[in-house]
């Protein structure tokens, strides 16, 4: 996978960007809050169709552009892939709603309109950020998001099942509240339970297989980055009697989840929500037998997070047959020179890599010599003079 050209208009603080990447390495330097993260996240949007740091898609549209008659942001990527040339175009258009702007996202692949789930993963990318260590100590939702974004780039069926499960869950939870209030009967759950079990089985099984492989890959990567420490990654499905889901087929998991939904009706009704399912899954990490969230230092958590991204990169390469685009957002600034050199070497073998930073001197001369160089200031990107 290779990104050749990137065009952005009115995305976050980026009014107009048109970049070409003649080299496999690209370096974007700028002070904080100039748009470096926004640029990488725009590329990641083309891969996952998801935004990473906003609550609503309307927030992706540049603030000054919201005064336009038809506020819109647009990101276009032209790439070379194992299957030939690829052009992905994502457009976010806003309209005024009762409680504020409401955005609609549309996408085209090679000029043809596609559903978001069908466009996801046409371009593959892995985004590394300094906030990745929150995956280790933060909310389980961050770890579920890691799995979802990874698997959505691998299998469109997973992406569709995930979207449909969310809609089914909303309907089931609404019905549970009505049952609790005496406004609906328990047998009305049957349809939604069947739908939830079908979609949930896809999510459970794919996550179980993915984490099984990620665990091996992350452990190996961590052993290279932190010799002497043993990293263990485990999938924790929220499903009674789950055992090892990687050893079960999809139909078995569907039956298991259907049974769990039926047996937990009383508990779910009292809570007014579905208490079992992939929406409550988690992934746990331990170092040398101790839980990483509670016992690992910040430096150790950062190494675990980096190992997870390395595992994600390898998994995408294995499952898609080509290397993903690597996006490194200022993660090298907190590392010493030796660790920066090691990480750049480890990541940059066989992949195209785009890196952001705040200072040129943090990068070795051989890296600078082989990279396409850019500077960014207040959302404008230029090729630096004299470099």
Beta strands, then each sheet from edge to edge (+ up, - down):
strand 1: 2-11
strand 2: 14-20
strand 3: 25-29
strand 4: 72-81
strand 5: 84-97
strand 6: 100-109
strand 7: 112-114
strand 8: 125-129
strand 9: 231-236
strand 10: 282-287
strand 11: 290-291
strand 12: 325-329
strand 13: 353-357
strand 14: 371-377
strand 15: 380-382
sheet 1: 2+ 1- 4+ 5- 6+ 7-
sheet 2: 8+ 12+ 13+ 3+ 14+ 15-
sheet 3: 9+ 10- 11+
end
